[in-house]
Amino acid sequence: MKQNIDLNAELREWFGMRLSEVLGENPENRKTIVLDIRSVDADIFRLLYDYQVQRQWPSADAETADILGVERSTIWRWNKKK
């Protein structure tokens, strides 16, 4: 039986641990964080899509759309922006 890997859960766990490391118990540490949430989706898309393309895997557009839960047209638009 195929087991699905939930990268969302792994990302939440990692991000939570990282926040604890960076912020600790000092509210002043919030000033040290830079996070452009609008670019996070583009970064994740680019990492996933480019990984497949560099390995010349077939159907990178369709597979990326399925993995990310978006329409294939969204992938085409993101690619057009790059």
PyMOL commands that place a pseudoatom at each C-alpha (Angstrom):
pseudoatom trace, name=CA, resn=MET, resi=1, chain=A, elem=C, hetatm=0, pos=[0.000, 0.000, 0.000]
pseudoatom trace, name=CA, resn=LYS, resi=2, chain=A, elem=C, hetatm=0, pos=[1.310, 3.452, -0.949]
pseudoatom trace, name=CA, resn=GLN, resi=3, chain=A, elem=C, hetatm=0, pos=[1.864, 5.822, 1.970]
pseudoatom trace, name=CA, resn=ASN, resi=4, chain=A, elem=C, hetatm=0, pos=[1.310, 9.529, 1.417]
pseudoatom trace, name=CA, resn=ILE, resi=5, chain=A, elem=C, hetatm=0, pos=[3.957, 11.905, 2.730]
pseudoatom trace, name=CA, resn=ASP, resi=6, chain=A, elem=C, hetatm=0, pos=[2.328, 14.956, 4.338]
pseudoatom trace, name=CA, resn=LEU, resi=7, chain=A, elem=C, hetatm=0, pos=[4.829, 17.729, 3.719]
pseudoatom trace, name=CA, resn=ASN, resi=8, chain=A, elem=C, hetatm=0, pos=[2.356, 20.236, 5.218]
pseudoatom trace, name=CA, resn=ALA, resi=9, chain=A, elem=C, hetatm=0, pos=[2.639, 18.512, 8.593]
pseudoatom trace, name=CA, resn=GLU, resi=10, chain=A, elem=C, hetatm=0, pos=[6.427, 18.358, 8.309]
pseudoatom trace, name=CA, resn=LEU, resi=11, chain=A, elem=C, hetatm=0, pos=[6.594, 22.033, 7.378]
pseudoatom trace, name=CA, resn=ARG, resi=12, chain=A, elem=C, hetatm=0, pos=[4.341, 23.030, 10.305]
pseudoatom trace, name=CA, resn=GLU, resi=13, chain=A, elem=C, hetatm=0, pos=[6.494, 21.014, 12.708]
pseudoatom trace, name=CA, resn=TRP, resi=14, chain=A, elem=C, hetatm=0, pos=[9.740, 22.476, 11.362]
pseudoatom trace, name=CA, resn=PHE, resi=15, chain=A, elem=C, hetatm=0, pos=[8.375, 26.029, 11.333]
pseudoatom trace, name=CA, resn=GLY, resi=16, chain=A, elem=C, hetatm=0, pos=[7.092, 25.715, 14.886]
pseudoatom trace, name=CA, resn=MET, resi=17, chain=A, elem=C, hetatm=0, pos=[10.456, 24.454, 16.122]
pseudoatom trace, name=CA, resn=ARG, resi=18, chain=A, elem=C, hetatm=0, pos=[12.296, 27.164, 14.202]
pseudoatom trace, name=CA, resn=LEU, resi=19, chain=A, elem=C, hetatm=0, pos=[10.056, 29.875, 15.678]
pseudoatom trace, name=CA, resn=SER, resi=20, chain=A, elem=C, hetatm=0, pos=[10.820, 28.585, 19.153]
pseudoatom trace, name=CA, resn=GLU, resi=21, chain=A, elem=C, hetatm=0, pos=[14.542, 28.745, 18.402]
pseudoatom trace, name=CA, resn=VAL, resi=22, chain=A, elem=C, hetatm=0, pos=[14.399, 32.244, 16.908]
pseudoatom trace, name=CA, resn=LEU, resi=23, chain=A, elem=C, hetatm=0, pos=[11.894, 33.871, 19.249]
pseudoatom trace, name=CA, resn=GLY, resi=24, chain=A, elem=C, hetatm=0, pos=[12.591, 32.058, 22.464]
pseudoatom trace, name=CA, resn=GLU, resi=25, chain=A, elem=C, hetatm=0, pos=[10.856, 33.915, 25.282]
pseudoatom trace, name=CA, resn=ASN, resi=26, chain=A, elem=C, hetatm=0, pos=[11.888, 37.404, 24.194]
pseudoatom trace, name=CA, resn=PRO, resi=27, chain=A, elem=C, hetatm=0, pos=[9.242, 39.450, 22.330]
pseudoatom trace, name=CA, resn=GLU, resi=28, chain=A, elem=C, hetatm=0, pos=[12.024, 41.715, 21.022]
pseudoatom trace, name=CA, resn=ASN, resi=29, chain=A, elem=C, hetatm=0, pos=[13.183, 38.821, 18.847]
pseudoatom trace, name=CA, resn=ARG, resi=30, chain=A, elem=C, hetatm=0, pos=[10.104, 39.343, 16.657]
pseudoatom trace, name=CA, resn=LYS, resi=31, chain=A, elem=C, hetatm=0, pos=[11.972, 42.255, 15.092]
pseudoatom trace, name=CA, resn=THR, resi=32, chain=A, elem=C, hetatm=0, pos=[14.589, 39.867, 13.706]
pseudoatom trace, name=CA, resn=ILE, resi=33, chain=A, elem=C, hetatm=0, pos=[12.149, 37.874, 11.561]
pseudoatom trace, name=CA, resn=VAL, resi=34, chain=A, elem=C, hetatm=0, pos=[11.706, 38.501, 7.851]
pseudoatom trace, name=CA, resn=LEU, resi=35, chain=A, elem=C, hetatm=0, pos=[8.997, 36.437, 6.161]
pseudoatom trace, name=CA, resn=ASP, resi=36, chain=A, elem=C, hetatm=0, pos=[7.345, 37.456, 2.899]
pseudoatom trace, name=CA, resn=ILE, resi=37, chain=A, elem=C, hetatm=0, pos=[4.339, 35.166, 3.035]
pseudoatom trace, name=CA, resn=ARG, resi=38, chain=A, elem=C, hetatm=0, pos=[3.263, 36.204, -0.474]
pseudoatom trace, name=CA, resn=SER, resi=39, chain=A, elem=C, hetatm=0, pos=[6.424, 34.727, -1.957]
pseudoatom trace, name=CA, resn=VAL, resi=40, chain=A, elem=C, hetatm=0, pos=[6.294, 31.460, -0.014]
pseudoatom trace, name=CA, resn=ASP, resi=41, chain=A, elem=C, hetatm=0, pos=[3.841, 29.821, -2.405]
pseudoatom trace, name=CA, resn=ALA, resi=42, chain=A, elem=C, hetatm=0, pos=[5.962, 30.830, -5.388]
pseudoatom trace, name=CA, resn=ASP, resi=43, chain=A, elem=C, hetatm=0, pos=[9.100, 29.487, -3.688]
pseudoatom trace, name=CA, resn=ILE, resi=44, chain=A, elem=C, hetatm=0, pos=[7.470, 26.137, -2.934]
pseudoatom trace, name=CA, resn=PHE, resi=45, chain=A, elem=C, hetatm=0, pos=[6.078, 25.884, -6.458]
pseudoatom trace, name=CA, resn=ARG, resi=46, chain=A, elem=C, hetatm=0, pos=[9.450, 26.703, -7.988]
pseudoatom trace, name=CA, resn=LEU, resi=47, chain=A, elem=C, hetatm=0, pos=[11.297, 24.129, -5.833]
pseudoatom trace, name=CA, resn=LEU, resi=48, chain=A, elem=C, hetatm=0, pos=[8.815, 21.369, -6.652]
pseudoatom trace, name=CA, resn=TYR, resi=49, chain=A, elem=C, hetatm=0, pos=[8.459, 22.167, -10.344]
pseudoatom trace, name=CA, resn=ASP, resi=50, chain=A, elem=C, hetatm=0, pos=[12.163, 22.723, -11.034]
pseudoatom trace, name=CA, resn=TYR, resi=51, chain=A, elem=C, hetatm=0, pos=[13.071, 19.485, -9.236]
pseudoatom trace, name=CA, resn=GLN, resi=52, chain=A, elem=C, hetatm=0, pos=[10.969, 17.542, -11.721]
pseudoatom trace, name=CA, resn=VAL, resi=53, chain=A, elem=C, hetatm=0, pos=[12.073, 19.496, -14.793]
pseudoatom trace, name=CA, resn=GLN, resi=54, chain=A, elem=C, hetatm=0, pos=[15.781, 19.158, -13.974]
pseudoatom trace, name=CA, resn=ARG, resi=55, chain=A, elem=C, hetatm=0, pos=[15.331, 15.394, -13.865]
pseudoatom trace, name=CA, resn=GLN, resi=56, chain=A, elem=C, hetatm=0, pos=[13.303, 15.456, -17.077]
pseudoatom trace, name=CA, resn=TRP, resi=57, chain=A, elem=C, hetatm=0, pos=[10.371, 13.737, -15.446]
pseudoatom trace, name=CA, resn=PRO, resi=58, chain=A, elem=C, hetatm=0, pos=[7.268, 13.618, -17.647]
pseudoatom trace, name=CA, resn=SER, resi=59, chain=A, elem=C, hetatm=0, pos=[4.162, 15.721, -16.979]
pseudoatom trace, name=CA, resn=ALA, resi=60, chain=A, elem=C, hetatm=0, pos=[5.772, 18.162, -14.549]
pseudoatom trace, name=CA, resn=ASP, resi=61, chain=A, elem=C, hetatm=0, pos=[2.901, 20.653, -15.074]
pseudoatom trace, name=CA, resn=ALA, resi=62, chain=A, elem=C, hetatm=0, pos=[0.161, 18.133, -14.354]
pseudoatom trace, name=CA, resn=GLU, resi=63, chain=A, elem=C, hetatm=0, pos=[1.961, 16.438, -11.472]
pseudoatom trace, name=CA, resn=THR, resi=64, chain=A, elem=C, hetatm=0, pos=[2.813, 19.760, -9.824]
pseudoatom trace, name=CA, resn=ALA, resi=65, chain=A, elem=C, hetatm=0, pos=[-0.816, 20.863, -10.129]
pseudoatom trace, name=CA, resn=ASP, resi=66, chain=A, elem=C, hetatm=0, pos=[-1.986, 17.596, -8.524]
pseudoatom trace, name=CA, resn=ILE, resi=67, chain=A, elem=C, hetatm=0, pos=[0.513, 17.771, -5.676]
pseudoatom trace, name=CA, resn=LEU, resi=68, chain=A, elem=C, hetatm=0, pos=[-0.275, 21.412, -4.896]
pseudoatom trace, name=CA, resn=GLY, resi=69, chain=A, elem=C, hetatm=0, pos=[-4.009, 20.987, -5.375]
pseudoatom trace, name=CA, resn=VAL, resi=70, chain=A, elem=C, hetatm=0, pos=[-4.308, 23.713, -8.016]
pseudoatom trace, name=CA, resn=GLU, resi=71, chain=A, elem=C, hetatm=0, pos=[-5.544, 23.867, -11.594]
pseudoatom trace, name=CA, resn=ARG, resi=72, chain=A, elem=C, hetatm=0, pos=[-3.057, 23.202, -14.359]
pseudoatom trace, name=CA, resn=SER, resi=73, chain=A, elem=C, hetatm=0, pos=[-3.719, 26.715, -15.664]
pseudoatom trace, name=CA, resn=THR, resi=74, chain=A, elem=C, hetatm=0, pos=[-2.327, 28.053, -12.368]
pseudoatom trace, name=CA, resn=ILE, resi=75, chain=A, elem=C, hetatm=0, pos=[0.942, 26.247, -13.087]
pseudoatom trace, name=CA, resn=TRP, resi=76, chain=A, elem=C, hetatm=0, pos=[1.077, 27.790, -16.557]
pseudoatom trace, name=CA, resn=ARG, resi=77, chain=A, elem=C, hetatm=0, pos=[0.523, 31.267, -15.077]
pseudoatom trace, name=CA, resn=TRP, resi=78, chain=A, elem=C, hetatm=0, pos=[3.236, 30.755, -12.457]
pseudoatom trace, name=CA, resn=ASN, resi=79, chain=A, elem=C, hetatm=0, pos=[5.620, 29.561, -15.150]
pseudoatom trace, name=CA, resn=LYS, resi=80, chain=A, elem=C, hetatm=0, pos=[4.813, 32.568, -17.269]
pseudoatom trace, name=CA, resn=LYS, resi=81, chain=A, elem=C, hetatm=0, pos=[5.785, 34.851, -14.351]
pseudoatom trace, name=CA, resn=LYS, resi=82, chain=A, elem=C, hetatm=0, pos=[9.212, 33.264, -13.928]
for i in range(1, 82): cmd.bond("trace and resi %d" % i, "trace and resi %d" % (i + 1))
show_as sticks, trace
zoom trace
